[in-house]
Amino acid sequence: MKRIMRVIMAMAAAMFVLTFALSALAQEAEPGATEITAPHVPAAPGRLIIPASSMPQAIPAGHRFAAHTNVEILIPAGLKPDTPPYSGYGYETPQSVACHYGLVTTTDAPGCDPNTATVTPTGGSKTIAIVDAYDDPLATLDLTVFSEQFGLPLPGSNFKVVWANSANSSCPVNYGFGVPEDPTGGWEFEESLDIEWSHAMAPSAKIYLVEACSSYDSDLQQAVLVANNLVRCGLTEINPSTGALGTCPTSSTGRGEVSMSWGSGEFAAQTTSDSCANLDDSCFTAPGVVYLAATGDSPGVEWPSTSPNVVAAGGTTLRRNPTSFAFMQETAWVVAGGGQSFYETRPAYQSSVSTITGNSRGVPDLSFVSDPNTGLWVRDTNNYENEINYGWWIAGGTSAAAPSLAAIINNAASRSGVFAGSSSAELGTIYTDKAILADYTDITLDYCGLYMGTSTRTGYDLCTGVGVVRGYLGK
């Protein structure tokens, strides 16, 4: 009996010590007290959500395309980023990503640790237009808070929301409330991710958020045309009295990027060349514009990333040491979209990788960290499916890749002074320089595709394309 009592007393004492320690860790430091500086790792992993907007969408009668987002959301277990010094607690900050991809010069963060990386990316110029569906009413506020959190320039006049509710869209021209909101909240989160990480990777670029009235082809077509005009001449060219979209003057010399994080299954009419009378490949040919699109978050391919007129943005997993948070490996993200198009033939810029793509357009072209389990901090204060959160989330999906790579390409062009005149020109540079180790890092680990049947390999592959960026050269 005494032995049993001793065991019980010992267990009680241990529980008391454990409870006291946990209580001390949970409390915020009092004024004058010594704060605990060790990184806090959540006791349980966050909860992963795939929004309804990221699921395949039914195509209504009279349409041939219905887009879905390519975003996944990790609700971190009680975490939010700290500042300074921009601690991400193992999840990626603008500083850690810029460090990892060689976009800044830094010695303060061994392994580009998100808790210690403090060098903020700079640069960018001209225009990046983000095309999404539905309205994000708190876009400007969230972008401002994100910028303050991570030491980025406040967006100010360099950010503007534009409603693509022209006469040919499904919104009435004089609809007093502009573009409707997405009731699921998924598109609003997508927009926060897109604008925040394009701003993070090119803080000095002008960013337009172009909001389509719906995720259907006719409305997205109008939004792409508006985005084209914004890049080319800085105008929406929508006649306020008639709602006519209009075009930029032929003398326009604007340059920049259009990012599209959405997509859907391929369809036969995508290859039609009709001067963008419908949403198809011809919509991505405005002079001076480079287009990027996410390849998707499931095995296989989706359009518009398979368009030969678009830079296809794929995804990777960025693995870190769970104790030190130092970089370990970057591998293929096993569920990222990739493969051979059913309808698009191999473009000339992929002739050097024809043994991989065959006679088809292969995707992706280039990749970026997209695994939500190793994802990016995003600020979004919309209520998501009745989930009340403090506004900080971890984002993944190839939706992270498209706007981030658009901004990196913009920043590279602003530094060299040479903006590509088209996506094909940009892709020609990427494929020409793909083997230059100072420009790109080849990803040779892990698998992707249907039944995990596609392997990464040395050189181009259908999981990660030419790999990931290294610095600003060769883009």
C-alpha positions, 0 to 999 in steps of 0.5 A: 500500500505504501508503495502504491501511495508513493507512486500516486504522490510521485505522479501527482507531483509530476503532474503539478510540475508539468501543469506549472511549466505549461502555464508559465509557457502559455502566459505572456511575459510580465513587464520587466520579466525575461521572455521565453525566446525559444521558437514555439512549435504548436502542440498539434498540427494545424487543420488543413482546409480545401475550400469549396472554391478549390473543388471542381465546379459544375459548368452551367448551361451556356458556358464551357468553363467554370474556374476553381481556385488552387488554394489550400488553407492550414489553420495554424494551431494557435500561432500568428507571426511575430514582429520583429524579427518577422518570426514565422515559427517554421512557416514561410515569411517574405524574408525566408522565401527571398533568402531561400530563392537567392533574392536577397543577400543575407547572412543573418539566417542560417538555413534561411530560418523563418524565425531569424530571416530579416532581409526584406525583398525590394524592387519591382516596377511597372504593372502586375495585374491579378485576375480573380473572381468575386469581390474581396471587400477587405483586400486593401486593409489586409494587404496593409496589415500584411505589409506592416507585419513583414516590413514591406512598403505600404501599398498606398497608390501602388495598389488598386482594386478594379471591378471588371463589370463591363457591359459584357459581364454578368454584373449590371453596368450600373450595379451599385455594389460592384462585384458580388462576394463569394459566399464560401469565402474561398475566392476572397482568401485566394485574392488575399494570397495573390496580392500579398505575395505578389507585393512581397516579391515585387514591393515597388510594382503597381498591383491591380486586383481585377475582380470578375463578376463570377468564376465562369468563362464569360466573366473571366474573359472580361477580367483578363481583357481589363487586366491586359489594358491595365498592363498595356496602358494603365486604363481599364478602358471601360466607357462609364456611360456605355460600359464598353470595354474598349482597347488601349491605343496601338501606341501603348508601350506598357509592360508587366505580368498577369497572374491567374491562380485559377483553372479547370479541366481542359476543353476542345475550344481552348485552342481557338484563335478568335481575338479573345471573343471567348475565353481561350488561348487568344486572350493571352497574347496582348503585346508586352504582357507575360501571363502566369497560371497555376497548374493545379493542386491535384494530379493531371493538368488544367487550363489555362496553365496548359496554354502555350501563351502562359507560364505554367506555375507548379508547386514544391514542398520546402522541408525544414528541420523541425528543431532548427527550422533550417532548410533541408530539402526542396522536393516536388509537391506530390499533388501539384498539377503537371503532365502533358496537355491533351489539346495543346501541341508542343511549343517551340520553346519546349523543343529542348525537352521533347523527350519528356513532353512528346508532341504535347505542351508539357507543364509546369514550366517553373515551380515555387513552394506550394505545399500548405504544410510548408506554406506561406503566411497570409493575412485575411480577415474575411469570415471563412465558412463561419470559421472565426479566426484571428486573421493569420493563416498558412496558405498553400496550393499552386495559387501561391506559385503564380503570383509569386513567380509573376512578381519575381519575373517582374522584379528580374525585368525591372533590374535588367531593364528588359521586360519580355514582350510576351509569354513566349519570349519569357519562356524562351529565356527560361528554357534557354537558361534552365541548366544555368545553376546560378539561375535555377535550381533543379528539383530531383527528389520525389514524385507526382502525377496519377498514381505517383507515376511521374518522377522528378529527374535531372533536368526538366520534368513534369513535376516541377518543370525546369525547377525553382528560381535562383536569383534574378538572372535568366528570367 
